[in-house]
């Protein structure tokens, strides 16, 4: 399933990237801060905000501010930027991970690892699972629960018979 999703999402990313490149008229890497800054504020001539000028929040803000009524010429470009960012994120965080030696996906749980006493998860690195420079597993907190892409991501993970997944852990207080 992982290989199937990798092909599907790579194809989706290529399609969105081609559409974006055709509309803009040049190549752009949506993960590159300098290229996105140039596209949004030099080519498209948006006003530069004070904070995070190329984040997803800034792009959503531009859609809200500049794509109302008859001013919809930038909306397809901004939506394609967001779509390619989401697809790339899912490919890198949720699809392109290495399974453990027995074919299972494992995660490292840190029960009280943050200052706010929240739990966190991470991938297994040496000495837990040495495999050269490749890390094994998936940070389970990074798997999306909602949205269009979440169903695909969760379809890669199978649960053993007799076990259930706890979606939310609640304290006994």
N, C-alpha and C positions, 0 to 999 in steps of 0.2 A: 504493500500500500504506500509505503514511503517513496519508493521509486516512481510509482504512478503519480503521486502528488507532486513530486519534484518536476516531472515532465509537464504536468498540467500547469503548475504555477510558473515555470520557466516560459512556457508558451504564452500564458496570459501576460507575463511581464514584457515579453518581446512584442506582443500585439499592442499593448498600451504604449510602450516606448516608441514604436514605429509611428503610431498615431500622433503622439506628442511631438516627435521629431518632424513629421510632415507639416503640422500646424505651425510650429515655431520656425522651421526652416534651418535648424541646426541641431547637432547632437547636444544633449544635456544629461548630466548625471544627477538625478534627483537626490542622491545621498551626499553630494558635494556642496558644502556650504558656499564656497566662492562662486560656483556655477549657478546655484539657485539664487544667490544674491544678485548676480549679474542679470539673470533672466527676469526676476521680479522687479528689481529697482532701477535697472539701467535700460533694459529692453522694453519691459511692460510699463515702466515709469510709475510704479506705485510709490506712495510716500513711505519713507523708511521709518518703521516704528522704533521705539527706544529699546525694547527687549525682544529677544529671539526672533530676528527678522525672517528666518527661513524655516521655522518650526511648523508643524502641522497646524498648531493653533493660529499662527499668523496667516497661513494660507486660507484656513476656514474663515478668519476675520475678513480677508480680502474678498472672498466669495460673498459674504454678508454685506460688505460695504460697497462693492463695485459691480455686483451682478444683479442689481434690482431693476425691475422695469425693462426699459429698452437697452440697458447697458449689459447685455449678456455675451458680448464677444469674448470676454476673458474666462467665462464660466467653464467651457469645455477644457481649456488649458489647465486651469487650477484643479478641476476635478480629476484630470488625468495625472497630474503631479501627485495628488493625494493617493490615487489608486496605485500608481507605481510604487510609491513609498510603502504602502500597506503590503503589497505583494512581496516586495524585497524584504520587508521585515519578517513576514511569515516564512519565507524561504530560509532566511538566515537563522531565525530564532527557533522555529517550530518544526521545520522539515529537515534541514541539513544537520542532523545530529548523528552520532555514532552510537549504536546499541552496544551493550555489554557482550562479553564473550559467549554467553548462553542465549543471546537473542533478546534479552530483556532490556527495557529502558529503565534506568535507575536515576535517582536524584539524591543529593545530599541534603538532609534537613537539619537546619540550625534552629533549635526550638526557641532559644532566647538570645538570638545573635544581634539584635538591633538595640539601640538605646531606648527605644520605645517599647521594648520587650515583645515585639512582633516576631513571628517566625519568618524564616526565609529559606529558599531552596537554591541549590546550585548544581553544577555538573561535577562529576567525579574526575579528579586529576591525580597524578602520582602523589603519594604512594598508594592511594586507595585502589586505583586501576591503571597501572602503567601501560601505555600503548603508544610510546613515542611521543610526538607532539600533539596527538589527537586526544581531545577530551571525550569522555564517554558519558552519555546520558543527556538529560534534558532538565532544565530548571522548571519544575512543574508550575510555578507561579506565572511563567511566561506563556503558557498555553491559553489561548483566548477561550472565553466561555460564551460570548455573545457575538452577534454579527454574522455576516455572510460567510466568512472564512472559517469560523470556529468549528462548524460541523465537520469539515474536511480534516482539520488538524486533529480533532479528537477521534476520528475514525481510524487513525493509525495505532491507537492504543487499545489493547484487548485486556480484559480483566479475567483472572482465573475464576473457574467455577466455584461458587460458594462464597465469593468475596464481593463486596460492594464498594463503591467510591463515595467517600464523604465529601460533599461539595463545599460545606462550610463547617469549620470546627468552632464550637462555641465553648466559652469557659463555663465552669461549674458554678460560678458566683450567682 
